[in-house]
Amino acid sequence: MTLQQLQKQVLELPISDRWTLVQVLLESLQQETSSELKKGNLSRLRGIAKGTEISSQVI
């Protein structure tokens, strides 16, 4: 399905259903974003841990 076909289908929905769709999409994006941030934070923490491990071995 192309983006244009999807847009056409959405425009055919009643307005209340459009708002429901928008809310579901926003919630989904929020969950994806928060899980990506968690993954990024985990990678950053691993990098910090490795850096700390190396510097403690030098001392």
All heavy atoms as a GROMACS GRO file, in nm:
protein
  466
    1MET      N    1   0.084  -0.118   0.000
    1MET     CA    2   0.000   0.000   0.000
    1MET      C    3   0.089   0.124   0.000
    1MET      O    4   0.184   0.132   0.077
    1MET     CB    5  -0.090  -0.002   0.125
    1MET     CG    6  -0.176   0.120   0.138
    1MET     SD    7  -0.287   0.116   0.281
    1MET     CE    8  -0.399  -0.010   0.231
    2THR      N    9   0.057   0.218  -0.085
    2THR     CA   10   0.136   0.341  -0.092
    2THR      C   11   0.086   0.441   0.012
    2THR      O   12  -0.024   0.425   0.068
    2THR     CB   13   0.125   0.406  -0.232
    2THR    OG1   14  -0.009   0.451  -0.250
    2THR    CG2   15   0.164   0.310  -0.342
    3LEU      N   16   0.165   0.542   0.034
    3LEU     CA   17   0.128   0.646   0.128
    3LEU      C   18   0.001   0.718   0.081
    3LEU      O   19  -0.088   0.747   0.162
    3LEU     CB   20   0.242   0.746   0.144
    3LEU     CG   21   0.220   0.861   0.241
    3LEU    CD1   22   0.186   0.810   0.380
    3LEU    CD2   23   0.342   0.951   0.245
    4GLN      N   24  -0.010   0.741  -0.048
    4GLN     CA   25  -0.129   0.807  -0.101
    4GLN      C   26  -0.255   0.723  -0.079
    4GLN      O   27  -0.360   0.776  -0.044
    4GLN     CB   28  -0.111   0.838  -0.250
    4GLN     CG   29  -0.010   0.948  -0.275
    4GLN     CD   30   0.014   0.970  -0.424
    4GLN    OE1   31  -0.014   0.882  -0.505
    4GLN    NE2   32   0.064   1.088  -0.457
    5GLN      N   33  -0.244   0.593  -0.096
    5GLN     CA   34  -0.360   0.504  -0.073
    5GLN      C   35  -0.399   0.508   0.075
    5GLN      O   36  -0.517   0.511   0.108
    5GLN     CB   37  -0.326   0.362  -0.116
    5GLN     CG   38  -0.312   0.343  -0.265
    5GLN     CD   39  -0.256   0.206  -0.301
    5GLN    OE1   40  -0.176   0.148  -0.227
    5GLN    NE2   41  -0.300   0.153  -0.415
    6LEU      N   42  -0.299   0.507   0.161
    6LEU     CA   43  -0.325   0.512   0.305
    6LEU      C   44  -0.392   0.643   0.343
    6LEU      O   45  -0.488   0.646   0.419
    6LEU     CB   46  -0.195   0.493   0.382
    6LEU     CG   47  -0.204   0.489   0.533
    6LEU    CD1   48  -0.294   0.376   0.579
    6LEU    CD2   49  -0.067   0.475   0.594
    7GLN      N   50  -0.342   0.753   0.287
    7GLN     CA   51  -0.402   0.884   0.315
    7GLN      C   52  -0.548   0.887   0.271
    7GLN      O   53  -0.634   0.939   0.342
    7GLN     CB   54  -0.324   0.994   0.244
    7GLN     CG   55  -0.190   1.023   0.307
    7GLN     CD   56  -0.107   1.120   0.224
    7GLN    OE1   57  -0.124   1.132   0.103
    7GLN    NE2   58  -0.015   1.189   0.290
    8LYS      N   59  -0.575   0.832   0.154
    8LYS     CA   60  -0.712   0.830   0.103
    8LYS      C   61  -0.803   0.751   0.197
    8LYS      O   62  -0.914   0.794   0.230
    8LYS     CB   63  -0.714   0.769  -0.037
    8LYS     CG   64  -0.850   0.772  -0.101
    8LYS     CD   65  -0.848   0.713  -0.241
    8LYS     CE   66  -0.987   0.711  -0.300
    8LYS     NZ   67  -0.993   0.643  -0.429
    9GLN      N   68  -0.755   0.636   0.245
    9GLN     CA   69  -0.835   0.554   0.336
    9GLN      C   70  -0.861   0.627   0.467
    9GLN      O   71  -0.970   0.622   0.522
    9GLN     CB   72  -0.767   0.420   0.362
    9GLN     CG   73  -0.782   0.323   0.249
    9GLN     CD   74  -0.730   0.184   0.287
    9GLN    OE1   75  -0.674   0.163   0.394
    9GLN    NE2   76  -0.750   0.088   0.198
   10VAL      N   77  -0.759   0.694   0.518
   10VAL     CA   78  -0.774   0.767   0.644
   10VAL      C   79  -0.875   0.879   0.628
   10VAL      O   80  -0.959   0.902   0.716
   10VAL     CB   81  -0.637   0.822   0.692
   10VAL    CG1   82  -0.653   0.922   0.806
   10VAL    CG2   83  -0.548   0.707   0.735
   11LEU      N   84  -0.870   0.949   0.516
   11LEU     CA   85  -0.964   1.059   0.493
   11LEU      C   86  -1.109   1.010   0.479
   11LEU      O   87  -1.202   1.087   0.501
   11LEU     CB   88  -0.923   1.140   0.370
   11LEU     CG   89  -0.796   1.222   0.387
   11LEU    CD1   90  -0.756   1.286   0.256
   11LEU    CD2   91  -0.813   1.325   0.497
   12GLU      N   92  -1.127   0.885   0.447
   12GLU     CA   93  -1.261   0.828   0.436
   12GLU      C   94  -1.318   0.786   0.572
   12GLU      O   95  -1.436   0.759   0.585
   12GLU     CB   96  -1.260   0.708   0.340
   12GLU     CG   97  -1.236   0.748   0.195
   12GLU     CD   98  -1.216   0.630   0.102
   12GLU    OE1   99  -1.218   0.514   0.149
   12GLU    OE2  100  -1.196   0.654  -0.019
   13LEU      N  101  -1.232   0.784   0.674
   13LEU     CA  102  -1.277   0.747   0.809
   13LEU      C  103  -1.358   0.861   0.870
   13LEU      O  104  -1.333   0.979   0.840
   13LEU     CB  105  -1.156   0.721   0.899
   13LEU     CG  106  -1.073   0.596   0.874
   13LEU    CD1  107  -0.948   0.600   0.961
   13LEU    CD2  108  -1.153   0.471   0.900
   14PRO      N  109  -1.451   0.828   0.958
   14PRO     CA  110  -1.518   0.935   1.035
   14PRO      C  111  -1.415   1.009   1.121
   14PRO      O  112  -1.312   0.952   1.159
   14PRO     CB  113  -1.617   0.858   1.124
   14PRO     CG  114  -1.628   0.722   1.065
   14PRO     CD  115  -1.502   0.696   0.990
   15ILE      N  116  -1.444   1.133   1.152
   15ILE     CA  117  -1.347   1.216   1.226
   15ILE      C  118  -1.308   1.153   1.360
   15ILE      O  119  -1.191   1.155   1.398
   15ILE     CB  120  -1.400   1.359   1.244
   15ILE    CG1  121  -1.399   1.429   1.109
   15ILE    CG2  122  -1.318   1.438   1.346
   15ILE    CD1  123  -1.444   1.571   1.108
   16SER      N  124  -1.402   1.094   1.431
   16SER     CA  125  -1.370   1.034   1.561
   16SER      C  126  -1.270   0.919   1.544
   16SER      O  127  -1.180   0.902   1.627
   16SER     CB  128  -1.497   0.984   1.631
   16SER     OG  129  -1.560   0.884   1.552
   17ASP      N  130  -1.283   0.843   1.438
   17ASP     CA  131  -1.188   0.734   1.411
   17ASP      C  132  -1.051   0.789   1.373
   17ASP      O  133  -0.949   0.729   1.405
   17ASP     CB  134  -1.240   0.642   1.301
   17ASP     CG  135  -1.360   0.557   1.347
   17ASP    OD1  136  -1.383   0.550   1.469
   17ASP    OD2  137  -1.428   0.501   1.260
   18ARG      N  138  -1.049   0.902   1.304
   18ARG     CA  139  -0.920   0.964   1.268
   18ARG      C  140  -0.845   1.003   1.394
   18ARG      O  141  -0.724   0.982   1.404
   18ARG     CB  142  -0.942   1.089   1.182
   18ARG     CG  143  -0.989   1.060   1.044
   18ARG     CD  144  -0.998   1.188   0.965
   18ARG     NE  145  -1.100   1.178   0.862
   18ARG     CZ  146  -1.138   1.278   0.787
   18ARG    NH1  147  -1.084   1.397   0.804
   18ARG    NH2  148  -1.231   1.261   0.696
   19TRP      N  149  -0.918   1.062   1.492
   19TRP     CA  150  -0.853   1.102   1.615
   19TRP      C  151  -0.802   0.981   1.693
   19TRP      O  152  -0.693   0.985   1.751
   19TRP     CB  153  -0.948   1.185   1.702
   19TRP     CG  154  -0.955   1.327   1.655
   19TRP    CD1  155  -1.063   1.390   1.603
   19TRP    CD2  156  -0.848   1.423   1.653
   19TRP    NE1  157  -1.028   1.518   1.567
   19TRP    CE2  158  -0.898   1.541   1.597
   19TRP    CE3  159  -0.714   1.418   1.691
   19TRP    CZ2  160  -0.821   1.655   1.579
   19TRP    CZ3  161  -0.637   1.532   1.674
   19TRP    CH2  162  -0.690   1.648   1.619
   20THR      N  163  -0.878   0.874   1.691
   20THR     CA  164  -0.833   0.751   1.756
   20THR      C  165  -0.706   0.700   1.690
   20THR      O  166  -0.610   0.662   1.758
   20THR     CB  167  -0.944   0.643   1.749
   20THR    OG1  168  -1.061   0.693   1.810
   20THR    CG2  169  -0.900   0.516   1.818
   21LEU      N  170  -0.703   0.704   1.558
   21LEU     CA  171  -0.585   0.660   1.483
   21LEU      C  172  -0.465   0.747   1.518
   21LEU      O  173  -0.355   0.696   1.542
   21LEU     CB  174  -0.613   0.665   1.333
   21LEU     CG  175  -0.498   0.628   1.240
   21LEU    CD1  176  -0.453   0.485   1.263
   21LEU    CD2  177  -0.538   0.649   1.095
   22VAL      N  178  -0.485   0.876   1.523
   22VAL     CA  179  -0.376   0.968   1.557
   22VAL      C  180  -0.323   0.938   1.698
   22VAL      O  181  -0.201   0.931   1.720
   22VAL     CB  182  -0.422   1.116   1.547
   22VAL    CG1  183  -0.321   1.210   1.610
   22VAL    CG2  184  -0.446   1.152   1.402
   23GLN      N  185  -0.413   0.915   1.793
   23GLN     CA  186  -0.370   0.885   1.930
   23GLN      C  187  -0.290   0.755   1.936
   23GLN      O  188  -0.188   0.747   2.004
   23GLN     CB  189  -0.492   0.876   2.022
   23GLN     CG  190  -0.556   1.010   2.048
   23GLN     CD  191  -0.686   0.998   2.125
   23GLN    OE1  192  -0.754   0.894   2.120
   23GLN    NE2  193  -0.724   1.103   2.196
   24VAL      N  194  -0.336   0.653   1.865
   24VAL     CA  195  -0.266   0.524   1.864
   24VAL      C  196  -0.127   0.540   1.802
   24VAL      O  197  -0.028   0.487   1.854
   24VAL     CB  198  -0.350   0.417   1.790
   24VAL    CG1  199  -0.268   0.292   1.764
   24VAL    CG2  200  -0.475   0.384   1.868
   25LEU      N  201  -0.121   0.614   1.693
   25LEU     CA  202   0.009   0.635   1.628
   25LEU      C  203   0.105   0.711   1.718
   25LEU      O  204   0.223   0.678   1.727
   25LEU     CB  205  -0.009   0.711   1.495
   25LEU     CG  206  -0.073   0.632   1.382
   25LEU    CD1  207  -0.105   0.724   1.265
   25LEU    CD2  208   0.018   0.518   1.337
   26LEU      N  209   0.055   0.814   1.786
   26LEU     CA  210   0.140   0.891   1.877
   26LEU      C  211   0.190   0.806   1.993
   26LEU      O  212   0.307   0.813   2.030
   26LEU     CB  213   0.065   1.013   1.930
   26LEU     CG  214   0.043   1.126   1.830
   26LEU    CD1  215  -0.046   1.234   1.890
   26LEU    CD2  216   0.175   1.184   1.784
   27GLU      N  217   0.104   0.722   2.049
   27GLU     CA  218   0.145   0.633   2.157
   27GLU      C  219   0.252   0.535   2.110
   27GLU      O  220   0.350   0.509   2.179
   27GLU     CB  221   0.025   0.558   2.213
   27GLU     CG  222  -0.069   0.643   2.294
   27GLU     CD  223  -0.197   0.570   2.332
   27GLU    OE1  224  -0.206   0.447   2.312
   27GLU    OE2  225  -0.290   0.638   2.381
   28SER      N  226   0.232   0.484   1.989
   28SER     CA  227   0.327   0.389   1.933
   28SER      C  228   0.463   0.456   1.912
   28SER      O  229   0.568   0.400   1.945
   28SER     CB  230   0.273   0.335   1.801
   28SER     OG  231   0.366   0.250   1.739
   29LEU      N  232   0.461   0.577   1.857
   29LEU     CA  233   0.586   0.650   1.836
   29LEU      C  234   0.655   0.680   1.969
   29LEU      O  235   0.778   0.672   1.980
   29LEU     CB  236   0.560   0.780   1.760
   29LEU     CG  237   0.530   0.766   1.613
   29LEU    CD1  238   0.483   0.900   1.556
   29LEU    CD2  239   0.653   0.716   1.537
   30GLN      N  240   0.576   0.715   2.069
   30GLN     CA  241   0.633   0.745   2.200
   30GLN      C  242   0.702   0.622   2.260
   30GLN      O  243   0.810   0.631   2.314
   30GLN     CB  244   0.523   0.795   2.293
   30GLN     CG  245   0.573   0.844   2.426
   30GLN     CD  246   0.461   0.899   2.511
   30GLN    OE1  247   0.344   0.864   2.491
   30GLN    NE2  248   0.493   0.984   2.606
   31GLN      N  249   0.638   0.506   2.246
   31GLN     CA  250   0.697   0.383   2.298
   31GLN      C  251   0.826   0.349   2.224
   31GLN      O  252   0.925   0.309   2.284
   31GLN     CB  253   0.598   0.267   2.287
   31GLN     CG  254   0.484   0.277   2.385
   31GLN     CD  255   0.378   0.171   2.362
   31GLN    OE1  256   0.388   0.090   2.270
   31GLN    NE2  257   0.276   0.169   2.446
   32GLU      N  258   0.824   0.363   2.091
   32GLU     CA  259   0.944   0.335   2.013
   32GLU      C  260   1.056   0.429   2.050
   32GLU      O  261   1.170   0.388   2.066
   32GLU     CB  262   0.915   0.348   1.863
   32GLU     CG  263   0.860   0.225   1.800
   32GLU     CD  264   0.858   0.234   1.649
   32GLU    OE1  265   0.959   0.277   1.590
   32GLU    OE2  266   0.755   0.199   1.591
   33THR      N  267   1.024   0.555   2.066
   33THR     CA  268   1.124   0.656   2.099
   33THR      C  269   1.185   0.628   2.235
   33THR      O  270   1.305   0.633   2.251
   33THR     CB  271   1.063   0.796   2.096
   33THR    OG1  272   1.006   0.819   1.967
   33THR    CG2  273   1.165   0.903   2.123
   34SER      N  274   1.101   0.596   2.333
   34SER     CA  275   1.153   0.570   2.467
   34SER      C  276   1.238   0.444   2.469
   34SER      O  277   1.340   0.438   2.537
   34SER     CB  278   1.042   0.562   2.570
   34SER     OG  279   0.962   0.449   2.550
   35SER      N  280   1.203   0.342   2.392
   35SER     CA  281   1.285   0.221   2.390
   35SER      C  282   1.417   0.247   2.318
   35SER      O  283   1.520   0.194   2.356
   35SER     CB  284   1.211   0.103   2.326
   35SER     OG  285   1.190   0.125   2.189
   36GLU      N  286   1.416   0.332   2.215
   36GLU     CA  287   1.540   0.368   2.146
   36GLU      C  288   1.630   0.449   2.240
   36GLU      O  289   1.751   0.430   2.241
   36GLU     CB  290   1.511   0.448   2.019
   36GLU     CG  291   1.454   0.367   1.906
   36GLU     CD  292   1.547   0.255   1.859
   36GLU    OE1  293   1.667   0.280   1.845
   36GLU    OE2  294   1.498   0.143   1.839
   37LEU      N  295   1.571   0.538   2.320
   37LEU     CA  296   1.650   0.615   2.414
   37LEU      C  297   1.713   0.524   2.518
   37LEU      O  298   1.828   0.542   2.555
   37LEU     CB  299   1.563   0.720   2.483
   37LEU     CG  300   1.521   0.839   2.399
   37LEU    CD1  301   1.423   0.928   2.476
   37LEU    CD2  302   1.640   0.920   2.354
   38LYS      N  303   1.637   0.424   2.563
   38LYS     CA  304   1.691   0.329   2.661
   38LYS      C  305   1.809   0.253   2.602
   38LYS      O  306   1.910   0.234   2.666
   38LYS     CB  307   1.582   0.232   2.707
   38LYS     CG  308   1.479   0.295   2.797
   38LYS     CD  309   1.370   0.197   2.833
   38LYS     CE  310   1.257   0.266   2.909
   38LYS     NZ  311   1.143   0.177   2.926
   39LYS      N  312   1.796   0.210   2.475
   39LYS     CA  313   1.905   0.140   2.410
   39LYS      C  314   2.026   0.230   2.400
   39LYS      O  315   2.139   0.189   2.423
   39LYS     CB  316   1.864   0.093   2.271
   39LYS     CG  317   1.768  -0.022   2.269
   39LYS     CD  318   1.730  -0.058   2.128
   39LYS     CE  319   1.619  -0.160   2.124
   39LYS     NZ  320   1.570  -0.183   1.988
   40GLY      N  321   2.003   0.356   2.364
   40GLY     CA  322   2.113   0.453   2.353
   40GLY      C  323   2.180   0.475   2.487
   40GLY      O  324   2.302   0.483   2.496
   41ASN      N  325   2.100   0.485   2.593
   41ASN     CA  326   2.155   0.504   2.726
   41ASN      C  327   2.237   0.383   2.769
   41ASN      O  328   2.342   0.396   2.830
   41ASN     CB  329   2.043   0.529   2.828
   41ASN     CG  330   1.984   0.667   2.815
   41ASN    OD1  331   2.044   0.756   2.756
   41ASN    ND2  332   1.865   0.684   2.867
   42LEU      N  333   2.188   0.263   2.734
   42LEU     CA  334   2.260   0.142   2.769
   42LEU      C  335   2.395   0.138   2.698
   42LEU      O  336   2.498   0.106   2.759
   42LEU     CB  337   2.176   0.019   2.733
   42LEU     CG  338   2.233  -0.117   2.772
   42LEU    CD1  339   2.260  -0.123   2.922
   42LEU    CD2  340   2.139  -0.228   2.731
   43SER      N  341   2.397   0.174   2.570
   43SER     CA  342   2.523   0.177   2.496
   43SER      C  343   2.619   0.278   2.557
   43SER      O  344   2.739   0.253   2.570
   43SER     CB  345   2.498   0.213   2.350
   43SER     OG  346   2.422   0.114   2.287
   44ARG      N  347   2.565   0.393   2.595
   44ARG     CA  348   2.649   0.497   2.655
   44ARG      C  349   2.706   0.449   2.788
   44ARG      O  350   2.824   0.467   2.818
   44ARG     CB  351   2.565   0.624   2.676
   44ARG     CG  352   2.645   0.743   2.720
   44ARG     CD  353   2.561   0.869   2.719
   44ARG     NE  354   2.447   0.861   2.808
   44ARG     CZ  355   2.451   0.888   2.939
   44ARG    NH1  356   2.565   0.925   2.994
   44ARG    NH2  357   2.344   0.878   3.013
   45LEU      N  358   2.623   0.381   2.868
   45LEU     CA  359   2.670   0.330   2.996
   45LEU      C  360   2.778   0.223   2.977
   45LEU      O  361   2.875   0.217   3.052
   45LEU     CB  362   2.554   0.273   3.078
   45LEU     CG  363   2.456   0.376   3.133
   45LEU    CD1  364   2.337   0.306   3.196
   45LEU    CD2  365   2.525   0.465   3.234
   46ARG      N  366   2.760   0.139   2.874
   46ARG     CA  367   2.863   0.038   2.846
   46ARG      C  368   2.995   0.104   2.810
   46ARG      O  369   3.101   0.062   2.852
   46ARG     CB  370   2.818  -0.053   2.732
   46ARG     CG  371   2.713  -0.153   2.773
   46ARG     CD  372   2.678  -0.244   2.657
   46ARG     NE  373   2.573  -0.337   2.695
   46ARG     CZ  374   2.477  -0.378   2.616
   46ARG    NH1  375   2.471  -0.334   2.491
   46ARG    NH2  376   2.385  -0.462   2.657
   47GLY      N  377   2.986   0.211   2.729
   47GLY     CA  378   3.106   0.284   2.692
   47GLY      C  379   3.175   0.345   2.812
   47GLY      O  380   3.297   0.340   2.826
   48ILE      N  381   3.095   0.401   2.904
   48ILE     CA  382   3.151   0.459   3.026
   48ILE      C  383   3.216   0.350   3.110
   48ILE      O  384   3.326   0.367   3.162
   48ILE     CB  385   3.041   0.532   3.106
   48ILE    CG1  386   2.996   0.656   3.029
   48ILE    CG2  387   3.090   0.569   3.246
   48ILE    CD1  388   2.873   0.722   3.086
   49ALA      N  389   3.150   0.235   3.121
   49ALA     CA  390   3.204   0.124   3.201
   49ALA      C  391   3.336   0.075   3.142
   49ALA      O  392   3.431   0.050   3.215
   49ALA     CB  393   3.102   0.011   3.207
   50LYS      N  394   3.342   0.063   3.010
   50LYS     CA  395   3.466   0.018   2.946
   50LYS      C  396   3.577   0.121   2.969
   50LYS      O  397   3.690   0.084   2.996
   50LYS     CB  398   3.446  -0.005   2.796
   50LYS     CG  399   3.369  -0.130   2.765
   50LYS     CD  400   3.355  -0.148   2.616
   50LYS     CE  401   3.276  -0.275   2.585
   50LYS     NZ  402   3.259  -0.298   2.442
   51GLY      N  403   3.543   0.249   2.957
   51GLY     CA  404   3.641   0.354   2.979
   51GLY      C  405   3.692   0.352   3.122
   51GLY      O  406   3.811   0.369   3.148
   52THR      N  407   3.604   0.329   3.217
   52THR     CA  408   3.642   0.322   3.358
   52THR      C  409   3.729   0.200   3.384
   52THR      O  410   3.827   0.207   3.457
   52THR     CB  411   3.515   0.314   3.446
   52THR    OG1  412   3.432   0.424   3.416
   52THR    CG2  413   3.550   0.315   3.592
   53GLU      N  414   3.695   0.090   3.319
   53GLU     CA  415   3.772  -0.034   3.334
   53GLU      C  416   3.915  -0.014   3.285
   53GLU      O  417   4.011  -0.051   3.350
   53GLU     CB  418   3.704  -0.145   3.255
   53GLU     CG  419   3.768  -0.281   3.266
   53GLU     CD  420   3.692  -0.384   3.184
   53GLU    OE1  421   3.572  -0.404   3.210
   53GLU    OE2  422   3.755  -0.440   3.093
   54ILE      N  423   3.931   0.051   3.171
   54ILE     CA  424   4.063   0.074   3.114
   54ILE      C  425   4.142   0.169   3.202
   54ILE      O  426   4.258   0.144   3.233
   54ILE     CB  427   4.051   0.130   2.970
   54ILE    CG1  428   3.995   0.022   2.878
   54ILE    CG2  429   4.185   0.179   2.918
   54ILE    CD1  430   3.954   0.071   2.740
   55SER      N  431   4.081   0.279   3.246
   55SER     CA  432   4.154   0.375   3.327
   55SER      C  433   4.191   0.319   3.464
   55SER      O  434   4.293   0.352   3.520
   55SER     CB  435   4.076   0.506   3.342
   55SER     OG  436   3.950   0.483   3.397
   56SER      N  437   4.112   0.227   3.520
   56SER     CA  438   4.145   0.169   3.649
   56SER      C  439   4.260   0.069   3.634
   56SER      O  440   4.338   0.049   3.726
   56SER     CB  441   4.024   0.102   3.712
   56SER     OG  442   3.980  -0.008   3.633
   57GLN      N  443   4.274   0.008   3.515
   57GLN     CA  444   4.385  -0.084   3.490
   57GLN      C  445   4.515  -0.006   3.476
   57GLN      O  446   4.621  -0.054   3.515
   57GLN     CB  447   4.360  -0.166   3.364
   57GLN     CG  448   4.251  -0.270   3.379
   57GLN     CD  449   4.221  -0.342   3.250
   57GLN    OE1  450   4.276  -0.309   3.145
   57GLN    NE2  451   4.132  -0.438   3.255
   58VAL      N  452   4.510   0.115   3.423
   58VAL     CA  453   4.629   0.198   3.406
   58VAL      C  454   4.683   0.242   3.538
   58VAL      O  455   4.803   0.248   3.559
   58VAL     CB  456   4.595   0.321   3.315
   58VAL    CG1  457   4.710   0.417   3.310
   58VAL    CG2  458   4.557   0.273   3.176
   59ILE      N  459   4.595   0.267   3.634
   59ILE     CA  460   4.637   0.315   3.768
   59ILE      C  461   4.701   0.203   3.838
   59ILE      O  462   4.791   0.161   3.869
   59ILE     CB  463   4.517   0.362   3.851
   59ILE    CG1  464   4.454   0.482   3.783
   59ILE    CG2  465   4.557   0.397   3.992
   59ILE    CD1  466   4.326   0.528   3.846
   0.00000   0.00000   0.00000
